[in-house]
Amino acid sequence: MHETKHYPTLEKDRIPLGQKIAFGVGMLANQMFPAALGIFMVILVQSLGMNPLLWGLIFFLPRLFDAITDPVMGYISDNTISRWGKRRPYVFIGAIIAGVSYIFMWQLSADDSQMYNFFYFLGWSLVFFLGMTIFSIPYVAMGYEMSNDFHERTRLMATAQWIGQWAWVISPWFWIVLYDPDWFASATEGARYLSVWVGLGCMLLALVPAIFCNYSNIPDAAPAQKIDREHVRDNLSTFFKGIVETFKCKPFQKICVATFLVFNAFNTIAAFSWFIIVYYMFNGDAGSAGKWPTLFGSVSALFTCFLVIPVVTWLSQRLGKKQTFVVSQSISILGYLMFWWCFNPENPWLMFLPLPLFVFGIGGLFTIMMSMTADICDLDELQTGKRREGTFGAIYWWMVKFGLAFAGLLSGAILSVIGFDQTVAVQSQEALAMLRLSYIIVPVSGTLLAIFIMRNYDLDEEKAHEIRLELESRRGSLQPA
């Protein structure tokens, strides 16, 4: 059912453009790190010959670590009192840890054993993901606090996602740098050098919101819980109580499960596009595949920037967030189905034909879901009297990251089950056929389940407006119409 009642955005609720851009630059870092990591990860199998099951474990194990650190970081961020605010100090510290550890993580060599590289990479990846937790959980919470207007939240997230999408335009070109012998003698050597530029560049981008992003029009609804050694028991009690209350929120449950299904079904098969292009379309010759994998990724991201995000933002203000989610995900299913015919060795250009449809699934997901999460934080304040953007952001993004780990583990399992052999250039026809089927069946199944989960999501514009009026009345700041 379409939302029938709309409310204009008041001037006092509009976020200054400079603040939107500063927040968006942080999103570029937040997306460039995983985008670059996804490109570099192929090296572990393709160049270092790592077993696909070990490759899957490298995706999975750090997320078990995140299961502890993400909620803790959300709680700490929500209850921090400092002269610089409760989010910015952590964004600053996390940016530095993530940038430096990314560089060390990729100082690998083919001369070392497979198990040495596995444990070395795993150790540094734990440090890297800790840094990303310290950065990203408070950073995302900053965005939830920047506006209390239903549509301005969507516009903020659209701006941030638009800027962040350039990570996915840029990062596929790393394949060219890594695999071009004119640049480096091997992809492993390329990763050692390129990681320095990626790590330092992303670190500088991540520092921007810590330094410049200081706008918020949502006051704290309750005093922060004091965090020190004298209050450990109270802290633990409040922490676990907050986690339980967060999980009990029905709308939040729905967006978490739907995001898990859509995003991580996609990420299960995301790396398969490289394998399909190289091994199916170019018979295992990465040199002949040339720029095709790069163009595939970059063009996808450009369609997201200039087609999906503007359309999703426009639709959201007319149909509502839930209906926009359903429409955009339905469009993506058509794109996935087309890939069976459009990954064509005889005509590589055909693989670009489904892209304007396929990118609606991932391209609009976080614009809508992050805006919904901000609405849910208001609902939580109405029910509990507390502002817990950090906790909601932590649990939501832990679900994303855990699902991403699960997707990595599932990716390795699929490659192993279908008979993909990383040690040979020419794969069997059966393995390639199953690889292509997996590329379609996994994300389509996840998307259909997500649409089903969201069918009864009821936090629409009218309800969000009523919640806002009640909260402003409680705070003593209700403005006359």
C-alpha positions, 0 to 999 in steps of 0.5 A: 500500500502506498503512503498517502500522506506527505509532510514537507521538510521544514527549513530548520530540519535541512542539513547544510550541504557542507555537512552532507558532503563531509559525511559523504566523504566518510562514506567514500572511505567506509566503502573504499576499504571493503571495495578494495579488499574485495578486489585484493582478496582474489589474489589470495586464490589466484596468485598465492594459490590459497585453498578456497576453504581457507579463503572462506575462513579469512572472510568468516573468522574476523566477523566472529570478532565483530560480533563482540566489538561492534555492539560494545563500540556502539554502547561506548559511543552512545555513552561517551561524553567529551569536548569533541562529542561522543562520535568524532574521537572514535572516528578519528582513532579508527580511521588511523588504525584501519588505514595502517593495518590495511597496509601491513595486511597485504605485505604477503609473499608467494615465497612463504607457505600457504599456512604462514600467509593464512595466519599472517593475513588473518592476524592483521585482518583482525586488527583492520576490522577492529579499526573499522569497527571503531571508525564505522559504528560511531560514523554511521550513528553520526548520520542517524543524528543529523536530521529528524525529518523523514525525507531529509534522512533519505536525502542525506543517505542518498548524498552519502551513498552517491559519494561512497559509490565512487569507491566501486567505480575506482576500485575495479581499476585496481585489477588492471594495476595488479595484473598488468606486468608493465606495472608489477612483476606479480599481483602479489607484489602489486598488492604490497605497493598498492595497499600503501596508497589505498590504506593512506588514502582511505585513512585521510578520507575517513578523517574528514567527518571526524574533523568537519562533521559536527552537525546534529539537530537531535538532542540526547533524550537521556543522560549518558551512562557513565563508563568507568571501572566503578560502574562496570556492573551497571555498564554490563547490565545496561549494555545487555539490556540495550541489546535485548531491547534493540533486538525486540524492535520489530521494524528493526528485525525486518530491515536487518533480516532483509539487508542480510538476505539482499546484501549477502546473497549478492556478496556470495557471488560478487567475486564470481563475476571475475571468475566468470569473465576470466574463466568462462568468457576468456578461457582462463586467460586473465591477460586476454580478459584485460579490462573487461572485469574492471569495466563491469565493476565500474560501469555498475557503480556509475549506473548506481550513481547516476540512475539508481540513487536519484531514482530511489530517492525520488521514488521514496518521497512519493511511494514511501520507503517500503514500497521503494524497497520492493520496487527496486529489489524487483527490478534487480531480479530481472537483471540477475536473470538476464545474466544467463544469456548476457555473459556471452563469450562471443559478445562481451559487450552483452554483459553490460545490458543487465546492469541498469536493472541489476544494480537497483538491488544493491545500489538503493539498498543502503540509501533506504535502509539507513534512512529507515534505521534513523526512523527506528531510532525515533521509535526506540526513543518513544518506547524507551526514552533513550537515544541509541543510534550507536547501538542500532548502527552497531547491530545493523552493521554487524548483521551486514558484516557477519552476513558478508563473512557468511557470504565469503564462507559460502563463496568458498564452499560453492567454488569447492562443491562445483569443482572449481580448481584454482590451480588450472586455467581451463575449468570444466564445462560443468563447473562453469555452468554451475558457477553461472547458475549460482550467480543467478540463483543465490541473489534471486533467492535472497531478494525474494525472501527479503521482499517477503520479510518486508511485506508488513513493515509499517513505519511509514511517513505518517507514523514517523511524523506522529512519533516525531511530534510526540518526541518534540512534545516530550522534549518541550520543543514542539513548534507551532504549525 
